[in-house]
Amino acid sequence: MASPDPARGKFSPAALLHHEATPGVLLALAAVVALIANNSVLTGLYDRLLLATVSVTVEGVGIEKPLLLWINDGLMAIFFFLVGLEIKREMMEGKLSSLRAASLPALGAVGGMVVPALIFVAINAGTPANLDGWAIPAATDIAFALGALALIGSRAPASLKVFLLALAVLDDLGAIVVIALFYTSNLSVGALGVAGAGIAVLIAMNLLGVRRIGLYIVVGLVIWVAVLKSGVHATLAGVVVALTVPLRGADGAAQDGKSPLEVLEHVLHPWVAFMILPLFAFANAGVPLTGLSVDDLIAPLPLGIAAGLVIGKPVGILGACWIAVRMGWASLPDGVDWLKLYGVSQLAGIGFTMSLFIGTLAFSDPAAQSAVRIGVLGGTVLSMVFGMAVLAWAVRRQETKATAAATVE
C-alpha cells in the first residue's frame, strides 16, 4: 500500500478548515464581497436583502425586524455568548487564572483601550456629534488578529499567540462593559425584571448542579428576548448567560467527559467562525465608495477611528506593558522581545468585527455609519499590514542572529 502524501495531508480541505488563519481570511473575503455588492449593479439587491423584514411570531406575539438587525441583535448574541464562555474558562482555569499571568495582557488591554479613545476624542473634539464613537477604535477582533498572526507561521513564538489571545479576551471584556454602560437607552424596568429573574434561575441551576445544556439554552432565550425589549443591547444577554454555564462537569451529565461549557464552546466555535462572523462582516462592511474623496477619508470620524486603531492601539499596549515590566509588575513572555511585542500590539489594531459592531450602536445616521466603516476598514488593513511586516522582520532578524552565532561557534 502506498504511503500517504504528506503534502496532500498538509493542504487537505480538512487541514485548511482547521487552520488558525482561516476565520480571519473568511472575514476579509466577506468584507470584500460586501464592498463589491454595494458598489456594483448588485447594490439594490444588497440593500433589499438586508432590509427584508423577518418575523417570528407565536399566536400573534413575536418579534419583527429587518434581516440586518436579526444578524446584529440575534446572531451576534451567539458570538457574544461564545466570547462569554471563553472569558469564563480563561479566568477560571486558563491564561488569566493567575494574577502574574494576567497582569501583562491586562495592563496592555487597558492601555490599548484608553489611548485609542483619547486619540479619537482629540481628533473629533471639534465635532461633538461624533464623540459617541469614542469606543470604536478601542476594540480588537480576536479571529482576525489571531488569523494574521497565524500567517507568520510557527516561526513566531507560541508565547506571542498566548499574549495576543489573553489581550484580546480582556479587550472584549472591556468592550462588553463599555456597551453595557454607554450604549443603552430607553430602559424598560419590566423587561429588565424578567431578564433578572431568568438570570437568577440560571444561577440557581448552576448552584444546584444542573448540567443539562438544553435547560440553559431555553432560559437563555427567554433572557435574550427580555433584554431585547429592555433597551439594553440584546448581545449582552449572551455574555450574562454564558457566565452561568457550568465549567465543571457532573457524572453522566457531560458529553465525552466534557463540562457543559466545554461542549458549548466546541459546538459553537465553527458556527461562529464560519457563518456568524462572515455574515456580520457581509452585512456591515458594504460601504458605498462612489464619489469617495480624500476629504472623506480624512474627515474627523474616519480619521479618528483609523488613527486610534493604527497608532493608539500599539502605543497604548506597548506603553502599558513597558511600564508594567519597568515597575516589576510583570515580565515579557518567553521568546518575546520588544520588537515582537510591538508587532503583535499593532495586530491588536485590527478592530473589524467589534469596531463595526460598536459603530452600529454609536450611530444611526447612514452617512455616519459609512464613515465608521471607512475608518474601521482602513485602520484594520493598515494595522494588519504593519503588524505582519514588523513580526516578519523581527523573526527574520532573530533567525539571522541565530545563524551567525552558530557559524561563529
C-alpha positions in Angstrom: 0.0 0.0 0.0 1.4 3.4 -1.0 2.3 5.7 1.8 0.2 8.9 2.2 1.4 12.0 0.6 2.5 14.4 3.4 1.9 17.4 1.2 -1.7 16.3 0.4 -2.4 15.8 4.1 -1.0 19.2 4.9 -3.0 21.1 2.4 -6.2 19.0 2.5 -9.6 20.8 2.9 -9.8 19.5 6.5 -6.4 21.0 7.3 -7.5 24.3 5.7 -10.7 24.3 7.7 -8.8 23.9 11.0 -6.1 26.4 10.1 -5.9 29.3 12.6 -5.8 31.8 9.7 -9.0 30.6 8.0 -11.6 32.5 10.1 -9.7 35.8 9.5 -9.4 35.1 5.8 -13.2 34.4 5.7 -13.9 37.7 7.4 -11.7 39.6 4.9 -13.4 37.8 2.0 -16.9 38.6 3.4 -16.0 42.2 3.6 -14.6 42.3 0.1 -17.8 40.6 -1.2 -19.9 43.2 0.6 -17.9 46.1 -0.9 -18.3 44.6 -4.4 -22.0 44.0 -3.9 -22.7 47.6 -2.7 -20.6 49.2 -5.4 -21.9 47.3 -8.5 -25.2 46.5 -10.2 -26.0 44.4 -7.2 -26.3 47.3 -4.8 -30.1 47.4 -5.0 -30.3 43.7 -4.2 -27.8 44.0 -1.4 -29.9 46.8 0.3 -33.2 44.9 -0.2 -31.7 41.8 1.2 -30.5 43.5 4.4 -33.8 45.5 4.8 -36.1 42.5 4.2 -38.4 42.0 7.1 -38.2 38.7 9.0 -40.7 37.9 11.7 -41.0 35.2 14.3 -44.5 35.1 15.9 -46.5 32.7 18.1 -50.2 33.3 18.4 -49.7 36.9 17.2 -47.0 37.7 19.6 -43.4 37.8 18.5 -40.5 39.9 17.0 -40.4 41.5 13.6 -37.1 43.1 12.4 -35.1 43.7 9.2 -32.6 40.9 8.4 -29.7 43.3 9.3 -31.0 43.6 12.9 -31.6 39.9 13.2 -27.9 39.5 12.3 -26.7 42.3 14.6 -29.0 41.6 17.5 -29.6 37.9 17.2 -26.7 36.1 15.6 -24.2 38.4 17.3 -25.7 37.4 20.7 -24.4 33.9 19.9 -21.0 35.4 19.2 -21.0 37.2 22.5 -22.2 34.1 24.2 -19.1 32.3 22.9 -17.0 35.2 24.0 -18.5 34.9 27.5 -17.7 31.2 27.6 -14.1 31.9 26.6 -13.7 34.6 29.2 -15.1 32.4 32.0 -12.9 29.5 31.1 -9.7 31.6 30.7 -10.4 33.4 34.1 -11.1 30.2 36.0 -8.5 27.8 34.7 -6.8 29.3 31.7 -4.3 32.0 30.8 -6.0 34.6 33.0 -6.4 32.4 36.1 -3.4 33.8 38.0 -2.5 37.4 38.7 1.0 37.0 37.4 -0.1 35.5 34.1 -2.9 38.0 33.6 -1.0 41.2 34.6 0.8 42.0 31.4 -2.1 41.4 28.9 -4.5 43.0 31.4 -2.5 46.2 31.6 -1.8 46.1 27.9 -5.6 45.8 27.3 -6.3 48.8 29.4 -3.7 50.9 27.6 -4.9 49.6 24.3 -8.4 50.9 25.1 -7.6 54.2 26.7 -5.1 55.6 24.2 -7.2 54.9 21.1 -10.2 56.5 22.7 -8.2 59.6 23.7 -6.8 59.9 20.1 -10.3 59.6 18.7 -11.7 62.3 21.1 -8.7 64.6 20.3 -9.4 64.4 16.6 -13.2 64.8 16.9 -13.2 67.4 19.7 -14.5 70.0 17.3 -17.4 67.8 16.1 -19.4 66.9 19.2 -21.9 64.7 17.2 -19.0 62.3 16.5 -17.9 61.8 20.1 -20.4 59.0 20.7 -18.0 56.9 18.6 -15.1 57.2 21.1 -15.1 53.4 21.9 -15.0 52.3 18.2 -11.2 52.2 17.9 -10.8 50.6 21.4 -11.8 47.1 20.2 -9.8 44.2 18.9 -11.1 41.4 16.6 -9.8 38.1 18.1 -10.4 36.0 15.0 -8.9 38.5 12.5 -5.9 39.3 14.7 -5.1 35.6 15.5 -5.5 34.8 11.9 -3.0 37.4 10.8 -0.5 36.1 13.4 -1.1 32.6 12.2 0.1 33.6 8.7 3.5 34.3 10.2 3.7 30.5 10.9 5.5 28.5 13.6 8.5 30.9 13.5 6.6 33.3 15.8 7.0 32.1 19.5 3.9 30.3 20.9 4.0 32.7 23.9 3.2 35.6 21.5 -0.1 33.9 20.5 -0.9 33.3 24.2 -0.3 37.0 24.9 -2.4 38.2 22.0 -5.3 35.8 22.9 -5.3 36.9 26.5 -5.1 40.6 25.5 -8.0 40.2 23.0 -10.1 38.3 25.6 -9.7 41.1 28.1 -10.2 43.7 25.4 -13.5 42.0 24.6 -14.5 42.0 28.3 -13.7 45.8 28.3 -15.9 46.3 25.2 -18.7 44.4 26.8 -18.6 46.7 29.8 -18.5 49.8 27.6 -21.5 48.6 25.6 -23.4 47.9 28.8 -22.6 51.3 30.4 -22.6 53.7 27.5 -24.7 52.2 24.6 -28.1 51.6 26.3 -31.2 53.8 26.1 -34.9 53.8 27.0 -34.7 51.2 29.6 -37.8 49.1 30.3 -38.0 48.2 34.0 -40.5 45.4 33.4 -38.4 43.7 30.7 -35.2 44.0 32.9 -37.1 42.4 35.7 -37.9 39.4 33.5 -34.3 39.2 32.5 -33.1 39.4 36.1 -35.5 36.6 37.1 -34.1 34.5 34.3 -30.6 35.1 35.4 -31.5 34.2 39.0 -32.9 30.9 37.7 -29.7 30.1 35.7 -27.6 30.9 38.8 -29.8 28.6 40.9 -29.5 25.9 38.3 -25.7 26.2 38.4 -25.6 26.0 42.2 -27.9 23.0 42.3 -25.7 21.1 39.9 -28.0 21.2 36.9 -25.9 20.2 33.9 -28.5 19.8 31.1 -27.4 22.2 28.3 -30.9 22.4 26.9 -32.3 24.0 30.0 -29.7 26.7 30.0 -30.5 27.4 26.3 -34.3 27.6 26.9 -33.9 30.0 29.9 -31.2 31.9 27.9 -33.6 32.5 25.0 -36.2 34.0 27.4 -33.5 36.3 28.8 -32.4 37.3 25.3 -36.0 38.3 24.3 -36.4 40.2 27.6 -33.1 42.1 27.2 -34.0 42.9 23.6 -37.2 44.5 24.8 -35.5 46.3 27.7 -33.4 48.8 25.8 -30.1 47.1 26.8 -28.4 45.7 23.7 -29.5 42.1 23.3 -26.0 40.8 22.7 -25.2 41.4 26.3 -27.7 38.7 27.2 -25.3 36.2 25.5 -22.5 37.2 27.8 -24.5 37.0 31.0 -26.0 33.6 30.1 -22.5 32.3 29.3 -21.2 33.2 32.7 -23.8 31.0 34.4 -23.0 27.9 32.3 -21.1 25.3 34.5 -17.4 24.9 33.8 -17.3 21.7 35.9 -19.0 18.5 34.5 -21.0 16.0 36.5 -21.1 12.2 36.2 -23.5 11.3 33.4 -24.4 14.8 32.6 -21.4 15.9 30.4 -20.7 14.6 26.9 -17.5 12.7 26.3 -16.2 13.8 29.8 -16.6 17.5 29.0 -18.4 20.1 31.0 -21.4 21.9 29.6 -19.2 25.0 29.0 -16.6 23.0 27.0 -19.3 21.2 25.0 -20.9 24.5 24.0 -17.6 26.0 23.1 -16.8 23.1 20.9 -20.2 23.1 19.2 -20.5 26.9 18.7 -17.0 27.8 17.6 -17.2 26.6 13.9 -20.7 28.1 13.6 -19.5 31.5 14.8 -16.2 31.4 12.9 -17.5 30.2 9.6 -21.1 31.5 9.5 -22.0 34.2 12.0 -18.9 36.5 11.8 -18.7 36.3 8.0 -22.4 37.1 7.8 -21.9 40.1 10.1 -19.0 41.3 8.0 -21.1 40.9 4.8 -24.0 42.8 6.4 -21.9 45.7 7.9 -18.9 46.2 5.7 -20.6 47.2 2.5 -19.7 50.9 2.4 -20.6 52.7 -0.9 -17.4 54.0 -2.5 -19.0 56.1 -5.3 -17.9 59.7 -5.1 -15.5 58.9 -2.2 -12.8 61.6 -2.0 -9.6 62.3 0.0 -11.7 64.7 2.1 -14.0 61.9 3.1 -11.0 59.7 4.1 -9.5 62.4 6.4 -12.8 63.7 7.9 -12.6 63.6 11.7 -14.8 60.5 12.2 -13.0 58.0 9.9 -9.6 59.6 10.7 -10.2 59.3 14.4 -11.1 55.7 14.1 -8.2 54.8 11.8 -5.7 56.7 13.9 -7.0 55.1 17.1 -6.5 51.7 15.6 -3.2 52.1 13.8 -1.5 54.5 16.3 -3.4 54.3 19.5 -3.6 50.6 19.9 0.2 49.8 19.6 1.2 52.9 21.6 -1.3 52.1 24.4 -0.5 48.4 24.6 3.3 48.8 24.3 3.4 51.8 26.7 1.4 50.0 29.4 3.5 46.8 29.0 6.7 48.8 29.3 5.5 50.5 32.5 4.5 47.1 33.9 7.9 45.5 33.1 9.8 48.6 34.3 7.9 48.6 37.6 8.4 44.9 38.1 4.7 44.0 37.9 5.2 41.6 35.0 7.8 40.3 32.6 8.0 39.7 28.9 6.8 36.3 27.7 9.4 33.7 26.9 11.0 34.3 23.5 9.4 37.7 23.1 11.4 40.9 22.7 10.1 44.5 22.4 10.1 44.4 18.6 7.9 41.3 18.6 5.6 42.8 21.2 5.3 45.9 19.1 4.3 43.8 16.1 1.6 41.9 18.0 0.4 45.2 19.6 0.0 46.5 16.0 -2.1 43.4 15.1 -4.3 44.3 18.0 -5.3 47.4 16.0 -7.4 45.0 13.8 -10.7 46.1 15.2 -13.1 45.0 12.4 -15.9 42.9 13.9 -16.0 44.6 17.3 -15.3 48.1 16.0 -18.0 47.8 13.3 -20.4 46.4 15.9 -19.8 49.3 18.3 -20.2 51.7 15.3 -23.7 50.3 14.7 -24.6 51.2 18.3 -23.0 54.6 18.3 -24.6 56.0 15.1 -27.9 55.5 13.4 -27.3 58.0 10.6 -26.4 56.2 7.4 -23.7 58.8 6.5 -22.0 58.4 9.9 -22.2 54.6 9.6 -20.5 54.8 6.2 -17.8 57.0 7.7 -17.3 54.4 10.5 -16.9 51.6 8.0 -14.3 53.6 6.1 -12.3 54.3 9.2 -12.6 50.7 10.5 -11.7 49.1 7.2 -8.8 51.5 6.6 -7.4 51.1 10.2 -7.8 47.3 10.1 -5.9 46.9 6.8 -3.1 49.2 7.8 -2.8 47.6 11.3 -2.6 44.1 9.7 0.0 45.1 7.1 2.2 47.0 9.6 1.9 44.3 12.3 2.7 41.4 9.9 5.6 43.3 8.4 7.1 44.1 11.8 6.7 40.5 13.0 8.2 39.0 9.8 11.2 41.4 10.2 11.6 40.5 13.9 11.5 36.8 13.2 13.9 37.1 10.3 16.3 39.2 12.4 16.2 36.6 15.2 16.9 33.8 12.7 19.8 35.7 11.2 21.4 36.3 14.6 21.0 32.6 15.4 22.6 31.6 12.2 25.5 34.0 12.7 26.0 32.7 16.3 26.1 29.1 15.1 28.6 30.0 12.4 30.9 31.6 14.9 30.8 28.5 17.1 
